[in-house]
C-alpha cells in the first residue's frame, strides 16, 4: 500500500507554519556543531524579537558565537526577514482597508446630515 501525502503534510513533519494565514514554513535547523534548533524555538524568537539584531543576539547567547557555521545564521535571519516582510504587508493591507472604510463613512455621514436638514 502506498501512502500519499499532501504538500502541507509533508512539510509539517519537520517544520511549523509561521501563522495560520502565513505562507512561511520554518524548519528545524541542525547546526554543524551537532545541535538542533527546533522550529518552535525559531518561531518564538521571531515573535519575541523586534529587530534582526535582537534575533541574532538571542541565538548567539543560547548557542554561542562559535556554534554557527557559515550560512547557518543566514538561514535563521532569512526566516526572520521573511516573517517581518509578511507582517508588514499584512499591516499595509489592513491600513488600506481601514482608509477605504473610513472614507466611505465620511461620505455617508455627510449624506445623512443633508437628509436631516428640513426647512419649515
Backbone as a printed PyTorch tensor [residue, N CA C, xyz], in Angstrom:
tensor([[[  0.8330,  -1.1670,   0.0000],
         [  0.0000,   0.0000,   0.0000],
         [  0.8870,   1.2430,   0.0000]],

        [[  0.5090,   2.1960,  -0.8160],
         [  1.2790,   3.4170,  -0.9570],
         [  0.5700,   4.5650,  -0.2320]],

        [[  1.3110,   5.2950,   0.5910],
         [  0.7360,   6.4320,   1.3030],
         [  1.1630,   7.7030,   0.5890]],

        [[  0.1850,   8.4880,   0.2020],
         [  0.4670,   9.7420,  -0.4880],
         [  0.1350,  10.8890,   0.4640]],

        [[  1.0780,  11.8010,   0.5960],
         [  0.8900,  12.9460,   1.4850],
         [  0.7090,  14.2080,   0.6630]],

        [[ -0.0740,  15.1180,   1.2110],
         [ -0.1990,  16.4360,   0.5770],
         [  1.0580,  17.2320,   0.9140]],

        [[  1.2340,  18.3310,   0.2210],
         [  2.3890,  19.1860,   0.4810],
         [  2.3870,  19.6480,   1.9390]],

        [[  1.2250,  20.0420,   2.4380],
         [  1.1050,  20.5220,   3.8120],
         [  1.5380,  19.4400,   4.8090]],

        [[  1.1290,  18.2050,   4.5890],
         [  1.5010,  17.1130,   5.4830],
         [  2.9940,  16.8200,   5.4020]],

        [[  3.5430,  16.8570,   4.1930],
         [  4.9530,  16.5740,   4.0120],
         [  5.8150,  17.6290,   4.6770]],

        [[  5.4880,  18.8750,   4.4860],
         [  6.2840,  19.9670,   5.0400],
         [  6.1450,  20.0290,   6.5520]],

        [[  4.9790,  19.7230,   7.0780],
         [  4.7450,  19.8780,   8.5110],
         [  5.4220,  18.8120,   9.3660]],

        [[  6.0360,  17.8060,   8.7720],
         [  6.7090,  16.7810,   9.5620],
         [  7.8610,  17.3680,  10.3700]],

        [[  8.6600,  18.2280,   9.7850],
         [  9.8160,  18.8030,  10.4630],
         [  9.7650,  20.3240,  10.4900]],

        [[  8.6110,  20.8880,  10.2580],
         [  8.5270,  22.3390,  10.2240],
         [  7.1930,  22.8080,  10.7760]],

        [[  7.1370,  24.1020,  11.0250],
         [  5.9130,  24.7340,  11.5010],
         [  5.5650,  25.8840,  10.5720]],

        [[  4.2920,  26.0960,  10.4070],
         [  3.8200,  27.2350,   9.6310],
         [  3.9070,  28.4550,  10.5340]],

        [[  4.3740,  29.5790,   9.9870],
         [  4.6200,  30.7760,  10.7910],
         [  3.3500,  31.4520,  11.2830]],

        [[  2.2130,  31.0280,  10.8160],
         [  0.9280,  31.5770,  11.2490],
         [ -0.1730,  30.9040,  10.4770]],

        [[ -1.3810,  31.0620,  10.9360],
         [ -2.4960,  30.3870,  10.2800],
         [ -2.6370,  30.7930,   8.8170]],

        [[ -2.4880,  32.0870,   8.5430],
         [ -2.6120,  32.5870,   7.1730],
         [ -1.2630,  32.7760,   6.4940]],

        [[ -0.1970,  32.3740,   7.1470],
         [  1.1520,  32.6030,   6.6350],
         [  1.5130,  31.6270,   5.5130]],

        [[  2.3780,  32.0830,   4.6430],
         [  2.9050,  31.2360,   3.5760],
         [  4.3100,  30.7390,   3.9150]],

        [[  4.7860,  31.0710,   5.0990],
         [  6.1540,  30.7650,   5.5010],
         [  6.1770,  29.5260,   6.3930]],

        [[  7.0370,  28.5940,   6.0560],
         [  7.2710,  27.4070,   6.8650],
         [  8.6690,  27.5000,   7.4580]],

        [[  8.7750,  27.2750,   8.7700],
         [ 10.0590,  27.3050,   9.4510],
         [ 10.4250,  25.8700,   9.7990]],

        [[ 11.5910,  25.4540,   9.3360],
         [ 12.0520,  24.0820,   9.5640],
         [ 13.0760,  24.0380,  10.6890]],

        [[ 13.1990,  22.8640,  11.3160],
         [ 14.2560,  22.6520,  12.2960],
         [ 15.5910,  22.8710,  11.5980]],

        [[ 16.5640,  23.4010,  12.3530],
         [ 17.8840,  23.6380,  11.7890],
         [ 18.9100,  22.8570,  12.5990]],

        [[ 19.6000,  21.9260,  11.9420],
         [ 20.6680,  21.1810,  12.5850],
         [ 21.9810,  21.8530,  12.2480]],

        [[ 22.6760,  22.3030,  13.2880],
         [ 23.9410,  23.0090,  13.1130],
         [ 25.0720,  22.0260,  12.8540]],

        [[ 26.1280,  22.5030,  12.2480],
         [ 27.3010,  21.6570,  12.0130],
         [ 27.9060,  21.1670,  13.3250]],

        [[ 27.6790,  21.9180,  14.3980],
         [ 28.1940,  21.5230,  15.7080],
         [ 27.4040,  20.3570,  16.3070]],

        [[ 26.2860,  19.9650,  15.6430],
         [ 25.5000,  18.8250,  16.0950],
         [ 24.2280,  19.1900,  16.8330]],

        [[ 24.1080,  20.4290,  17.2550],
         [ 22.9070,  20.8600,  17.9600],
         [ 21.7770,  21.1040,  16.9600]],

        [[ 20.5370,  20.8720,  17.4060],
         [ 19.3600,  21.1110,  16.5650],
         [ 18.5250,  22.2060,  17.1900]],

        [[ 18.1940,  23.2000,  16.3880],
         [ 17.3060,  24.2660,  16.8270],
         [ 15.9250,  23.9280,  16.2790]],

        [[ 14.9880,  23.7260,  17.1690],
         [ 13.6270,  23.3480,  16.7760],
         [ 12.9000,  24.5370,  16.1490]],

        [[ 12.0020,  24.2290,  15.2330],
         [ 11.2430,  25.2700,  14.5410],
         [ 10.4000,  26.0880,  15.5150]],

        [[  9.9200,  25.4650,  16.5810],
         [  9.1270,  26.1920,  17.5760],
         [  9.9680,  27.2600,  18.2710]],

        [[ 11.2250,  26.9500,  18.5430],
         [ 12.1150,  27.9300,  19.1650],
         [ 12.4050,  29.0760,  18.2040]],

        [[ 12.5950,  28.7570,  16.9370],
         [ 12.8590,  29.7940,  15.9290],
         [ 11.6550,  30.7170,  15.8150]],

        [[ 10.4480,  30.1480,  15.7430],
         [  9.2390,  30.9700,  15.6580],
         [  9.0410,  31.8110,  16.9140]],

        [[  9.3550,  31.2450,  18.0530],
         [  9.2520,  32.0020,  19.3030],
         [ 10.1860,  33.1970,  19.3120]],

        [[ 11.3940,  32.9960,  18.8240],
         [ 12.3660,  34.0910,  18.7600],
         [ 11.9190,  35.1470,  17.7560]],

        [[ 11.3530,  34.7170,  16.6360],
         [ 10.8500,  35.6650,  15.6350],
         [  9.7570,  36.5360,  16.2570]],

        [[  8.8710,  35.9180,  17.0110],
         [  7.7630,  36.6340,  17.6260],
         [  8.2480,  37.5770,  18.7260]],

        [[  9.2320,  37.1420,  19.5080],
         [  9.6850,  37.9140,  20.6570],
         [ 10.6200,  39.0630,  20.3020]],

        [[ 11.3420,  38.9480,  19.2170],
         [ 12.3640,  39.9450,  18.8810],
         [ 11.8120,  41.0280,  17.9650]],

        [[ 12.1670,  42.2610,  18.2700],
         [ 11.7080,  43.3940,  17.4830],
         [ 12.6000,  43.6660,  16.2760]],

        [[ 13.8920,  43.3950,  16.4160],
         [ 14.8300,  43.7080,  15.3350],
         [ 15.6510,  42.4710,  14.9670]],

        [[ 16.2840,  42.5640,  13.8210],
         [ 17.1430,  41.4740,  13.3540],
         [ 18.3140,  41.2530,  14.3130]],

        [[ 18.8710,  42.3330,  14.8270],
         [ 20.0000,  42.2020,  15.7610],
         [ 19.5860,  41.5130,  17.0590]],

        [[ 18.3950,  41.8300,  17.5730],
         [ 17.8860,  41.1440,  18.7700],
         [ 17.7320,  39.6510,  18.4950]],

        [[ 17.2340,  39.3400,  17.3140],
         [ 17.0270,  37.9540,  16.9040],
         [ 18.3570,  37.2000,  16.8800]],

        [[ 19.3660,  37.7890,  16.2350],
         [ 20.6900,  37.1520,  16.1770],
         [ 21.2980,  37.0190,  17.5580]],

        [[ 21.1910,  38.0720,  18.3710],
         [ 21.7560,  38.0470,  19.7240],
         [ 21.1680,  36.9150,  20.5590]],

        [[ 19.8660,  36.6700,  20.4000],
         [ 19.2300,  35.5840,  21.1390],
         [ 19.9230,  34.2560,  20.8440]],

        [[ 20.1180,  33.9530,  19.5800],
         [ 20.7170,  32.6650,  19.2180],
         [ 22.1940,  32.6060,  19.5770]],

        [[ 22.9050,  33.7270,  19.4760],
         [ 24.3120,  33.7270,  19.8940],
         [ 24.4290,  33.5100,  21.4030]],

        [[ 23.5090,  34.0770,  22.1850],
         [ 23.5270,  33.8630,  23.6420],
         [ 23.1970,  32.4120,  23.9800]],

        [[ 22.2090,  31.8330,  23.2920],
         [ 21.7620,  30.4750,  23.5930],
         [ 22.7590,  29.4070,  23.1470]],

        [[ 23.3480,  29.5890,  21.9780],
         [ 24.1720,  28.5360,  21.3890],
         [ 25.6430,  28.9080,  21.2740]],

        [[ 25.9890,  30.1620,  21.4970],
         [ 27.3740,  30.6010,  21.4320],
         [ 27.7430,  31.0860,  20.0370]],

        [[ 28.7260,  31.9470,  19.9880],
         [ 29.1770,  32.5350,  18.7270],
         [ 29.7550,  31.4780,  17.7810]],

        [[ 30.4350,  30.5050,  18.3530],
         [ 31.1350,  29.5080,  17.5340],
         [ 30.2450,  28.3530,  17.0880]],

        [[ 29.0150,  28.3030,  17.5320],
         [ 28.1260,  27.1880,  17.1960],
         [ 27.6370,  27.2530,  15.7540]],

        [[ 27.6770,  28.4230,  15.1580],
         [ 27.1180,  28.6000,  13.8230],
         [ 28.2040,  28.6090,  12.7670]],

        [[ 28.0660,  27.7030,  11.7990],
         [ 28.9770,  27.6750,  10.6560],
         [ 28.5140,  28.7270,   9.6490]],

        [[ 29.3090,  28.9140,   8.6450],
         [ 28.9720,  29.9040,   7.6240],
         [ 27.6370,  29.5550,   6.9720]],

        [[ 26.7450,  30.5040,   6.9410],
         [ 25.4540,  30.3210,   6.2930],
         [ 24.3290,  29.8840,   7.2150]],

        [[ 24.6450,  29.3170,   8.3730],
         [ 23.5900,  28.8460,   9.2690],
         [ 22.8120,  30.0090,   9.8880]],

        [[ 23.5190,  31.0520,  10.2900],
         [ 22.8220,  32.2190,  10.8290],
         [ 22.0370,  32.9140,   9.7200]],

        [[ 22.5280,  32.8290,   8.4860],
         [ 21.8040,  33.4140,   7.3520],
         [ 20.4450,  32.7410,   7.1500]],

        [[ 20.3760,  31.4450,   7.3910],
         [ 19.1070,  30.7160,   7.2710],
         [ 18.1120,  31.2350,   8.3120]],

        [[ 18.5850,  31.3800,   9.5500],
         [ 17.7210,  31.8950,  10.6160],
         [ 17.2720,  33.3210,  10.3190]],

        [[ 18.2090,  34.1430,   9.8680],
         [ 17.8960,  35.5380,   9.5460],
         [ 16.8870,  35.6210,   8.4070]],

        [[ 16.9890,  34.7180,   7.4450],
         [ 16.0430,  34.7060,   6.3200],
         [ 14.6260,  34.4330,   6.8260]],

        [[ 14.4810,  33.5140,   7.7820],
         [ 13.1590,  33.2570,   8.3690],
         [ 12.6160,  34.5340,   9.0130]],

        [[ 13.4760,  35.2140,   9.7770],
         [ 13.0550,  36.4410,  10.4610],
         [ 12.6270,  37.5130,   9.4640]],

        [[ 13.4330,  37.7150,   8.4290],
         [ 13.1290,  38.7520,   7.4460],
         [ 11.8810,  38.4190,   6.6310]],

        [[ 11.7070,  37.1550,   6.2840],
         [ 10.5120,  36.7410,   5.5420],
         [  9.2520,  37.0060,   6.3660]],

        [[  9.2920,  36.6380,   7.6370],
         [  8.1360,  36.8480,   8.5080],
         [  7.8850,  38.3400,   8.7270]],

        [[  8.9480,  39.1240,   8.8810],
         [  8.7980,  40.5720,   9.0600],
         [  8.1790,  41.2090,   7.8270]],

        [[  8.6230,  40.7920,   6.6560],
         [  8.0680,  41.3260,   5.4050],
         [  6.5980,  40.9470,   5.2620]],

        [[  6.2700,  39.7260,   5.6140],
         [  4.8760,  39.2820,   5.5360],
         [  3.9970,  40.0820,   6.4990]],

        [[  4.4940,  40.3170,   7.7200],
         [  3.7400,  41.1020,   8.6950],
         [  3.5350,  42.5380,   8.2150]],

        [[  4.5750,  43.1230,   7.6320],
         [  4.4770,  44.4920,   7.1250],
         [  3.4570,  44.5770,   5.9930]],

        [[  3.4380,  43.5740,   5.1420],
         [  2.4750,  43.5410,   4.0320],
         [  1.0430,  43.4380,   4.5540]],

        [[  0.8390,  42.6190,   5.5670],
         [ -0.4910,  42.4730,   6.1630],
         [ -0.9560,  43.7830,   6.7980]],

        [[ -0.0360,  44.4800,   7.4840],
         [ -0.3810,  45.7620,   8.0960],
         [ -0.7490,  46.7930,   7.0370]],

        [[ -0.0080,  46.7960,   5.9550],
         [ -0.2700,  47.7370,   4.8650],
         [ -1.6520,  47.4740,   4.2570]],

        [[ -1.9880,  46.2140,   4.0490],
         [ -3.3040,  45.8580,   3.5170],
         [ -4.4100,  46.2550,   4.4910]],

        [[ -4.1830,  46.0400,   5.7790],
         [ -5.1830,  46.3880,   6.7860],
         [ -5.3950,  47.9010,   6.8260]],

        [[ -4.3220,  48.6760,   6.7190],
         [ -4.4430,  50.1360,   6.7120],
         [ -5.2160,  50.6010,   5.4860]],

        [[ -4.9580,  49.9730,   4.3460],
         [ -5.6790,  50.3270,   3.1170],
         [ -7.1600,  50.0590,   3.2410]],

        [[ -7.5180,  48.9470,   3.8630],
         [ -8.9270,  48.6130,   4.0650],
         [ -9.5860,  49.5860,   5.0360]],

        [[ -8.8610,  49.9780,   6.0880],
         [ -9.3970,  50.9280,   7.0590],
         [ -9.6310,  52.2880,   6.4150]],

        [[ -8.6960,  52.7180,   5.5590],
         [ -8.8470,  54.0030,   4.8830],
         [-10.0580,  53.9870,   3.9510]],

        [[-10.2510,  52.8870,   3.2450],
         [-11.4030,  52.7710,   2.3550],
         [-12.7040,  52.8120,   3.1480]],

        [[-12.7490,  52.1050,   4.2710],
         [-13.9420,  52.1040,   5.1160],
         [-14.1690,  53.4810,   5.7250]],

        [[-13.0830,  54.1180,   6.1550],
         [-13.1780,  55.4400,   6.7670],
         [-13.6670,  56.4860,   5.7870]],

        [[-13.2240,  56.4500,   4.5440],
         [-13.6700,  57.4380,   3.5640],
         [-15.1250,  57.1840,   3.1780]],

        [[-15.5630,  55.9610,   3.1750],
         [-16.9600,  55.6430,   2.8800],
         [-17.8800,  56.1320,   3.9880]],

        [[-17.4400,  56.0340,   5.2360],
         [-18.2460,  56.5020,   6.3580],
         [-18.3570,  58.0180,   6.3410]],

        [[-17.2640,  58.7050,   5.9780],
         [-17.2970,  60.1640,   5.9420],
         [-18.2790,  60.6460,   4.8880]],

        [[-18.2790,  60.0250,   3.7400],
         [-19.2050,  60.4060,   2.6820],
         [-20.6330,  60.1060,   3.1030]],

        [[-20.8340,  58.9590,   3.7330],
         [-22.1630,  58.5730,   4.1810],
         [-22.6610,  59.5020,   5.2740]],

        [[-21.7720,  59.9380,   6.1510],
         [-22.1450,  60.8410,   7.2260],
         [-22.6420,  62.1670,   6.6880]],

        [[-22.0360,  62.7000,   5.6580],
         [-22.4730,  63.9670,   5.0620],
         [-23.8460,  63.8100,   4.4250]],

        [[-24.0700,  62.6940,   3.8020],
         [-25.3530,  62.4630,   3.1540],
         [-26.4690,  62.3990,   4.1920]],

        [[-26.2130,  61.7780,   5.3380],
         [-27.2220,  61.6970,   6.3800],
         [-27.5460,  63.0760,   6.9270]],

        [[-26.5520,  63.9360,   7.0860],
         [-26.7830,  65.2730,   7.5920],
         [-27.6690,  66.0630,   6.6230]],

        [[-27.4680,  65.9050,   5.3230],
         [-28.2880,  66.5880,   4.3370],
         [-29.7320,  66.1300,   4.4210]],

        [[-29.9550,  64.8630,   4.6840],
         [-31.3110,  64.3340,   4.7820],
         [-32.0280,  64.8530,   6.0230]],

        [[-31.2730,  65.1310,   7.0630],
         [-31.8850,  65.5860,   8.3040],
         [-32.1930,  67.0840,   8.2980]],

        [[-31.6420,  67.8090,   7.3670],
         [-31.8670,  69.2500,   7.2770],
         [-33.2300,  69.5080,   6.6420]],

        [[-34.2010,  69.9550,   7.4320],
         [-35.5570,  70.1710,   6.9350],
         [-35.9020,  71.6620,   7.0530]],

        [[-36.3380,  72.2590,   5.9970],
         [-36.7600,  73.6610,   6.0210],
         [-38.2550,  73.7200,   6.3100]],

        [[-38.6610,  74.5540,   7.2560],
         [-40.0750,  74.6900,   7.5940],
         [-40.5500,  76.0870,   7.2590]]])
